[in-house]
Amino acid sequence: MTLGMGYVPMQEWGDIYDLETAHCQGTIFPDLNFVFCGARGKM
């Protein structure tokens, strides 16, 4: 009996930040750099 199957598509390698910018932003990937506003998406 199979309980479930997982599928994770291959992630494409995109642009990356330079080291200083990555350190300030907390990620090397611009595609993962989301602004956290702390108000459930309301600005």
DSSP file (Angstrom, degrees, kcal/mol; ACC not computed):
  #  RESIDUE AA STRUCTURE BP1 BP2  ACC     N-H-->O    O-->H-N    N-H-->O    O-->H-N    TCO  KAPPA ALPHA  PHI   PSI    X-CA   Y-CA   Z-CA
    1    1 A M              0   0    0      0, 0.0     2,-0.6     0, 0.0     0, 0.0   0.000 360.0 360.0 360.0 125.3    0.0    0.0    0.0
    2    2 A T        -     0   0    0      1,-0.1     3,-0.1     3,-0.0     0, 0.0  -0.817 360.0-168.4 -92.9 122.8    1.4    3.4   -1.1
    3    3 A L        -     0   0    0     -2,-0.6     2,-0.3     1,-0.3    -1,-0.1   0.819  63.5 -39.7 -80.2 -31.5    0.6    6.2    1.4
    4    4 A G        -     0   0    0      2,-0.0     2,-0.4     0, 0.0    -1,-0.3  -0.961  47.2-130.4 178.6 166.6    1.8    9.0   -0.9
    5    5 A M        -     0   0    0     -2,-0.3     2,-0.3    -3,-0.1    -3,-0.0  -0.995  16.8-146.7-134.8 140.7    4.3   10.2   -3.4
    6    6 A G        -     0   0    0     -2,-0.4     2,-0.4     2,-0.0    -2,-0.0  -0.816   9.4-168.0-106.4 149.2    6.2   13.4   -3.4
    7    7 A Y        +     0   0    0     -2,-0.3    -2,-0.0     2,-0.0     0, 0.0  -0.977   7.6 177.3-137.7 123.4    7.2   15.3   -6.5
    8    8 A V        -     0   0    0     -2,-0.4     3,-0.1     3,-0.0    -2,-0.0  -0.968  25.2-137.2-125.2 113.6    9.7   18.2   -6.5
    9    9 A P        -     0   0    0      0, 0.0     2,-0.1     0, 0.0    -2,-0.0  -0.316  34.2 -91.0 -68.2 153.0   10.5   19.7   -9.9
   10   10 A M        -     0   0    0      1,-0.1     2,-0.4    -2,-0.0     0, 0.0  -0.413  42.5-127.9 -62.9 134.8   14.1   20.5  -10.7
   11   11 A Q        -     0   0    0     -2,-0.1     2,-0.3    -3,-0.1    -1,-0.1  -0.723  17.7-128.5 -89.3 132.7   14.9   24.1   -9.8
   12   12 A E        -     0   0    0     -2,-0.4     2,-0.5     1,-0.1    -1,-0.0  -0.610  21.7-118.7 -81.3 139.2   16.4   26.3  -12.5
   13   13 A W        +     0   0    0     -2,-0.3     2,-0.1     1,-0.0     3,-0.1  -0.664  42.9 175.2 -78.9 121.6   19.6   28.1  -11.6
   14   14 A G        -     0   0    0     -2,-0.5    -1,-0.0     1,-0.3     2,-0.0  -0.227  38.1 -47.6-109.5-160.2   19.0   31.9  -11.9
   15   15 A D        -     0   0    0     -2,-0.1    16,-0.3     1,-0.0     2,-0.3  -0.309  53.0-152.7 -68.1 156.0   20.9   35.0  -11.2
   16   16 A I        -     0   0    0     13,-0.2    13,-0.2    14,-0.1     2,-0.1  -0.954  15.0-112.8-130.4 153.8   22.6   35.5   -7.9
   17   17 A Y        -     0   0    0     11,-2.6     2,-0.1    -2,-0.3    11,-0.0  -0.386  37.1-102.4 -74.7 157.9   23.5   38.5   -5.8
   18   18 A D     >  -     0   0    0     -2,-0.1     4,-2.8     1,-0.1     5,-0.2  -0.365  45.2 -96.4 -71.0 166.8   27.1   39.5   -5.2
   19   19 A L  H  > S+     0   0    0      1,-0.2     4,-2.0     2,-0.2     5,-0.1   0.870 121.6  46.9 -59.0 -44.1   28.5   38.6   -1.7
   20   20 A E  H  > S+     0   0    0      2,-0.2     4,-1.8     1,-0.2    -1,-0.2   0.926 115.5  44.8 -66.7 -44.7   27.8   42.0   -0.1
   21   21 A T  H  > S+     0   0    0      1,-0.2     4,-2.5     2,-0.2     5,-0.2   0.907 112.0  53.2 -64.6 -42.1   24.3   42.3   -1.4
   22   22 A A  H  X>S+     0   0    0     -4,-2.8     4,-2.0     1,-0.2     5,-0.8   0.894 108.0  50.8 -60.6 -40.4   23.5   38.7   -0.5
   23   23 A H  H  <5S+     0   0    0     -4,-2.0    -1,-0.2    -5,-0.2    -2,-0.2   0.909 113.1  45.1 -64.6 -41.6   24.7   39.3    3.1
   24   24 A C  H  <5S+     0   0    0     -4,-1.8    -2,-0.2     1,-0.2    -1,-0.2   0.865 118.1  42.9 -69.6 -36.5   22.4   42.4    3.4
   25   25 A Q  H  <5S-     0   0    0     -4,-2.5    -2,-0.2     2,-0.2    -1,-0.2   0.710 104.1-126.6 -84.7 -21.6   19.4   40.7    1.8
   26   26 A G  T  <5S+     0   0    0     -4,-2.0     2,-0.3    -5,-0.2    -3,-0.2   0.578  82.3  65.0  85.5  10.0   19.7   37.4    3.6
   27   27 A T      < -     0   0    0     -5,-0.8    -2,-0.2    -6,-0.2    -1,-0.2  -0.980  66.8-144.2-156.4 152.4   19.7   35.3    0.4
   28   28 A I  S    S+     0   0    0     -2,-0.3   -11,-2.6    -3,-0.1    -6,-0.1   0.574  84.7  79.2 -92.3  -9.8   21.9   34.9   -2.7
   29   29 A F    >   -     0   0    0    -13,-0.2     3,-1.5     1,-0.1     4,-0.2  -0.869  61.9-160.8-105.2 114.5   18.9   34.4   -4.9
   30   30 A P  G >  S+     0   0    0      0, 0.0     3,-1.3     0, 0.0    -1,-0.1   0.821  93.0  63.5 -58.6 -30.8   16.9   37.5   -6.0
   31   31 A D  G 3  S+     0   0    0    -16,-0.3   -15,-0.1     1,-0.3    -2,-0.0   0.719 105.0  46.2 -67.0 -19.7   13.9   35.3   -6.9
   32   32 A L  G <  S+     0   0    0     -3,-1.5     2,-1.2     1,-0.0    -1,-0.3   0.318  83.4 108.8-102.8   6.7   13.6   34.4   -3.2
   33   33 A N    <   +     0   0    0     -3,-1.3     2,-0.4    -4,-0.2    -7,-0.1  -0.711  45.0 169.4 -90.7  95.6   14.0   37.9   -1.9
   34   34 A F        -     0   0    0     -2,-1.2     2,-0.4     2,-0.0    -2,-0.0  -0.859  35.5-118.7-108.6 141.4   10.5   38.8   -0.6
   35   35 A V        -     0   0    0     -2,-0.4     2,-0.7     1,-0.0    -2,-0.0  -0.645  21.2-149.6 -79.3 128.1    9.7   41.8    1.5
   36   36 A F        +     0   0    0     -2,-0.4    -1,-0.0     1,-0.1    -2,-0.0  -0.888  20.0 174.2 -99.2 115.6    8.3   41.0    4.9
   37   37 A C        -     0   0    0     -2,-0.7    -1,-0.1     0, 0.0    -2,-0.0   0.616  34.1-136.3 -98.2 -14.0    5.9   43.7    6.0
   38   38 A G  S    S+     0   0    0      1,-0.1    -2,-0.1     0, 0.0     5,-0.1   0.646  80.1  93.8  73.3  15.4    4.7   42.0    9.2
   39   39 A A  S >  S-     0   0    0      3,-0.1     3,-1.6     0, 0.0    -1,-0.1  -0.152 107.3 -90.9-133.0  40.5    1.0   42.9    8.7
   40   40 A R  T 3  S-     0   0    0      1,-0.3     3,-0.1     3,-0.1    -4,-0.0   0.875  90.7 -47.7  53.1  42.9   -0.4   39.8    6.9
   41   41 A G  T 3  S+     0   0    0      1,-0.3     2,-0.4     2,-0.0    -1,-0.3   0.433 109.5 123.9  83.4  -0.7    0.4   41.2    3.5
   42   42 A K    <         0   0    0     -3,-1.6    -1,-0.3     1,-0.1    -3,-0.1  -0.796 360.0 360.0 -95.9 134.0   -1.1   44.6    4.1
   43   43 A M              0   0    0     -2,-0.4    -1,-0.1    -3,-0.1    -3,-0.1   0.412 360.0 360.0-103.8 360.0    1.1   47.7    3.6
